[in-house]
Amino acid sequence: MRSFALLFLTLFLFWVLLNGSLAPDVLVVGAAAALIIAALFPKALSALTDLRPTPRALLTAVAYVFYFLKELIKSNLAVAAIVLSPNLPVNPGIVKVRTKLKSQMGRMLLANSITLTPGTLTVELAGEWLYIHWVTVDAPDIDHATASIVAGFERYLEVMYG
């Protein structure tokens, strides 16, 4: 019931924000649409249902977005420098990294955050292990790769999901 209510409220909030109106007819249509979608897809918002409902976790979620954007810009610039370099300094490879995250949703967000950052691609997620294709492998050992790729994202996701 909690996930249904959270999905309904999230959908309804987006409806209101996208319409930019609090007119009764807009609210009724939005509530009806949100109710139908929430009834048809009750587990569609599991990313938020697993989120710890503490003020610290919610503030960390906001900080995570800014951290992700910073890493996105940084990695875009690094990949652009590699592509524009005449000698194309790449050392591609697949590295194995470990995550401390216990939550399935936290692990999925970690894998997706890594994949969305240019220069890295999560190939497989198996339990505590992630296999990542890395354009410039600095060191193939697990500890170094984990510190380079995973640790920054994980710091936030641990607070949010455990």
C-alpha positions in Angstrom: 0.0 0.0 0.0 2.9 2.3 0.8 4.4 1.9 -2.7 1.0 2.5 -4.3 0.5 5.7 -2.4 4.1 6.9 -3.1 3.7 6.1 -6.8 0.3 7.9 -6.9 1.7 11.0 -5.2 4.7 11.1 -7.4 2.7 10.8 -10.6 0.2 13.3 -9.4 2.9 15.8 -8.5 4.5 15.5 -11.9 1.1 16.0 -13.5 0.6 19.2 -11.6 4.1 20.4 -12.3 3.9 19.7 -16.0 0.5 21.3 -16.4 1.3 24.3 -14.2 -2.3 24.7 -13.2 -4.3 24.0 -10.0 -7.6 24.2 -11.9 -10.1 21.6 -10.5 -10.5 19.9 -13.9 -6.7 19.5 -14.3 -6.4 18.1 -10.8 -9.3 15.6 -11.3 -7.8 14.3 -14.6 -4.4 14.1 -13.1 -5.6 12.2 -10.0 -7.6 9.8 -12.2 -4.6 9.2 -14.5 -2.2 8.7 -11.5 -4.7 6.4 -9.8 -5.0 4.2 -12.9 -1.3 4.0 -13.5 -0.6 3.3 -9.8 -3.1 0.5 -9.8 -1.7 -1.1 -13.0 1.9 -0.7 -12.0 2.1 -0.9 -8.2 5.9 -1.7 -8.1 6.9 0.8 -10.8 8.5 3.2 -8.3 10.6 0.8 -6.3 13.6 3.1 -6.4 11.8 5.4 -4.0 10.1 2.7 -1.9 13.6 1.3 -1.0 14.9 4.8 -0.2 15.3 5.3 3.5 12.7 7.9 4.6 15.1 9.9 6.8 16.0 13.6 6.4 19.6 12.6 6.0 18.9 10.2 3.2 16.7 12.7 1.4 19.4 15.4 1.7 22.0 12.9 0.5 19.8 12.1 -2.5 20.0 15.7 -3.5 23.7 15.8 -3.0 24.0 12.6 -5.0 22.5 14.3 -8.0 25.0 17.1 -7.8 27.9 14.6 -7.4 26.7 12.6 -10.4 26.5 15.8 -12.5 30.1 16.7 -11.5 31.3 13.2 -12.4 29.4 13.3 -15.6 31.1 16.6 -16.7 34.5 15.4 -15.5 34.3 12.2 -17.4 32.9 13.9 -20.5 35.9 16.2 -20.5 38.3 13.3 -20.0 36.8 11.2 -22.8 36.8 14.3 -25.1 40.5 14.8 -24.3 41.3 11.2 -25.2 39.3 11.4 -28.5 40.9 14.7 -29.5 44.4 13.5 -28.6 46.5 12.5 -31.7 47.9 9.4 -30.2 44.5 8.2 -28.7 45.8 7.2 -25.2 43.3 4.4 -24.4 43.9 1.2 -22.4 40.6 -0.5 -22.5 39.7 -3.5 -20.4 37.1 -5.0 -18.1 37.8 -4.6 -14.4 36.1 -6.3 -11.5 35.0 -4.1 -8.6 33.2 -4.8 -5.3 30.4 -2.9 -3.8 29.4 -2.7 -0.1 25.8 -1.9 -0.9 23.3 -4.5 0.3 20.1 -3.0 -1.3 19.3 -4.3 -4.7 18.1 -0.8 -5.8 21.3 0.8 -4.5 23.3 -1.7 -6.5 21.2 -1.0 -9.6 21.6 2.7 -9.2 25.3 2.3 -8.8 25.6 0.2 -12.0 23.5 2.7 -13.9 25.4 5.7 -12.6 28.7 4.1 -13.7 27.2 3.2 -17.1 25.9 6.8 -17.7 29.3 8.2 -17.0 31.4 8.3 -20.2 34.4 6.0 -20.3 32.8 3.3 -18.2 30.1 0.7 -18.8 28.8 -1.8 -16.4 28.8 -5.2 -18.2 27.5 -7.4 -15.4 26.2 -7.1 -11.8 26.5 -10.3 -9.9 26.0 -10.0 -6.1 28.6 -7.7 -4.6 30.7 -7.8 -7.9 30.4 -5.5 -10.8 32.3 -6.0 -14.1 33.0 -2.7 -15.8 34.4 -1.9 -19.2 36.8 1.0 -18.6 38.3 2.9 -21.4 41.5 3.8 -19.6 42.4 1.1 -17.1 44.8 2.6 -14.7 45.4 -0.6 -12.6 43.5 -3.9 -13.0 43.5 -4.7 -9.3 40.1 -4.8 -7.6 40.9 -2.3 -4.8 42.2 0.4 -7.0 39.4 0.0 -9.6 36.8 0.0 -6.8 38.3 3.2 -5.3 38.5 4.9 -8.7 35.1 4.0 -10.1 32.7 2.9 -7.3 33.7 4.6 -4.0 32.4 8.1 -4.8 28.9 7.0 -5.9 28.8 4.3 -3.1 29.4 6.9 -0.4 26.0 8.5 -1.2 24.1 5.4 -2.1 25.0 3.8 1.3 23.3 6.6 3.1 20.3 6.5 0.8 19.8 2.7 0.5 22.2 0.9 2.9 
